[in-house]
Amino acid sequence: MSSTGNPKVLIVMGSPSDTDVMREAKKVLQSLGVSCRMGIYSAHRTPGRAAALAESARDSGVVAIIAGAGMAAHLAGAMAARTILPVIGVPLAASLSGLDALLATVQMPPGFPVGTVAVGKGGAQNAAHFAAQIVALSDPEVADKITAWRRAKAAAAEAASDELEAED
């Protein structure tokens, strides 16, 4: 598992082909100062390994897990079954434009929730923002970075609007 400091967030995926999309989550977390680790833990090819990670995550200081998988390979659900930590599922577009992965991720039995974001890179980015907000509950520095990021986005939108209005 690739590492950045003592991780607060785990980023897991079911296949090496998921790496490009899930790196988007890592970039966001790093930009917000949230330590994370990333690795391949398949719910089907390496179920024991995935279960062991989920079961040990809380004791190692992890506060959230981001799990990405395509098709109906439901890594997020497998992780949620083995931990009480928040699990955020990122459906990946391996087939059916990701609709199968979206449905597999969002339809969990009561008591085993998986927070589910959009399919693909934007979903991976939002999963990271969501995980950072969870971290921010107990880390004021991360809370400040999220606030600053949002203010910068608002300022950029206002500046773009001012430019458009000045054209008239």
C-alpha positions in Angstrom: 0.0 0.0 0.0 1.5 3.4 -1.0 1.8 5.6 2.0 1.7 9.3 3.0 2.4 9.7 6.7 0.3 8.1 9.4 -2.9 7.6 7.4 -6.3 9.1 8.4 -7.9 7.9 5.2 -7.5 4.6 3.3 -8.1 4.6 -0.4 -8.7 1.1 -1.7 -9.6 -0.2 -5.1 -10.4 -3.6 -6.5 -8.0 -3.6 -9.5 -4.9 -2.0 -10.9 -7.0 -0.6 -13.7 -8.8 1.6 -11.1 -5.6 3.5 -10.1 -5.9 6.5 -12.4 -9.4 7.3 -11.1 -8.6 6.7 -7.5 -5.4 8.8 -7.6 -7.8 11.8 -7.9 -8.9 11.1 -4.3 -5.3 11.0 -3.2 -4.5 14.3 -4.9 -7.4 16.0 -3.1 -6.5 14.6 0.3 -2.9 15.6 -0.1 -3.9 19.1 -1.1 -5.9 19.4 2.1 -3.2 18.1 4.3 -4.9 14.8 5.0 -2.6 11.8 5.3 -3.7 8.8 3.3 -2.6 5.4 2.0 -3.6 3.8 -1.2 -3.7 0.1 -2.3 -5.4 -2.7 -4.2 -7.7 -4.9 -2.1 -10.1 -6.9 -4.1 -13.4 -8.1 -2.5 -13.2 -11.1 -4.8 -9.6 -11.9 -5.6 -8.2 -11.1 -2.2 -11.2 -11.1 0.2 -9.1 -12.1 3.3 -6.7 -9.3 2.7 -9.5 -6.7 2.2 -11.3 -7.9 5.4 -8.1 -7.8 7.5 -7.5 -4.2 6.3 -11.0 -3.1 7.2 -10.9 -4.8 10.5 -7.6 -3.2 11.6 -8.1 0.3 10.2 -9.8 1.8 13.2 -7.2 0.6 15.6 -4.5 2.1 13.4 -6.0 5.6 13.6 -7.9 5.6 10.3 -11.1 7.6 10.4 -12.6 6.9 6.9 -12.2 4.5 4.0 -12.7 5.4 0.3 -13.4 2.3 -1.8 -13.5 2.3 -5.6 -14.7 -0.6 -7.7 -16.3 -1.2 -11.1 -18.9 -3.6 -12.4 -20.8 -5.2 -9.5 -17.6 -5.8 -7.6 -18.7 -4.4 -4.3 -15.5 -3.5 -2.5 -17.1 -0.7 -0.5 -19.8 -3.0 0.9 -17.3 -5.7 1.7 -15.3 -3.1 3.7 -18.4 -1.7 5.4 -19.3 -5.2 6.6 -16.0 -5.4 8.4 -15.7 -2.0 10.1 -17.7 0.7 11.8 -15.7 3.4 10.1 -17.4 5.5 7.5 -16.9 3.9 4.1 -17.3 6.1 1.0 -17.9 4.1 -2.2 -16.7 5.3 -5.6 -18.4 3.5 -8.5 -16.1 3.0 -11.5 -17.1 2.8 -15.1 -15.8 -0.6 -16.0 -19.0 -1.6 -17.8 -22.5 -0.2 -18.4 -21.1 3.3 -18.0 -20.7 2.6 -14.3 -24.4 2.1 -13.7 -23.9 -1.5 -12.4 -21.2 -0.3 -10.0 -23.4 2.6 -8.8 -26.3 0.4 -8.0 -24.1 -2.2 -6.3 -22.5 0.5 -4.2 -25.7 2.4 -3.2 -27.9 -0.5 -2.4 -26.7 -1.7 1.0 -28.7 -3.5 3.7 -29.9 -1.4 6.7 -27.1 -1.0 9.3 -24.3 -1.3 6.8 -24.3 2.0 5.0 -21.9 3.1 2.3 -21.8 6.8 1.4 -21.9 6.8 -2.3 -20.6 9.5 -4.7 -20.8 9.9 -8.5 -19.2 7.5 -11.0 -15.6 8.2 -12.0 -13.0 10.9 -11.3 -15.4 13.5 -10.1 -16.8 10.9 -7.7 -13.3 10.1 -6.4 -12.6 13.8 -5.8 -15.9 14.2 -3.9 -15.1 11.1 -1.9 -11.9 12.7 -0.8 -13.6 16.0 0.1 -16.2 14.0 2.1 -13.4 12.1 3.9 -11.5 15.3 4.6 -14.7 16.7 6.2 -14.8 13.7 8.5 -11.2 14.3 9.4 -11.9 18.0 9.9 -14.3 17.1 12.8 -11.2 16.5 15.0 -8.5 18.4 13.0 -8.9 22.3 12.9 -6.0 22.6 10.4 -7.9 20.4 7.9 -11.1 22.4 8.6 -9.2 25.6 7.9 -7.8 24.2 4.6 -11.3 23.1 3.5 -12.7 26.5 4.3 -9.9 28.2 2.4 -10.4 25.9 -0.6 -14.1 26.7 -0.7 -13.5 30.5 -0.4 -11.0 30.3 -3.3 -13.6 28.5 -5.4 -16.2 31.1 -4.5 -13.8 34.0 -5.4 -13.0 32.4 -8.7 -16.7 32.0 -9.6 -17.4 35.7 -8.6 -14.4 36.9 -10.6 -15.6 34.9 -13.7 -19.1 36.4 -13.2 -17.6 40.0 -12.9 -15.7 39.4 -16.2 -18.9 38.3 -18.0 -20.8 41.3 -16.6 -18.1 43.7 -17.7 -18.5 42.5 -21.3 -22.0 44.0 -21.5 
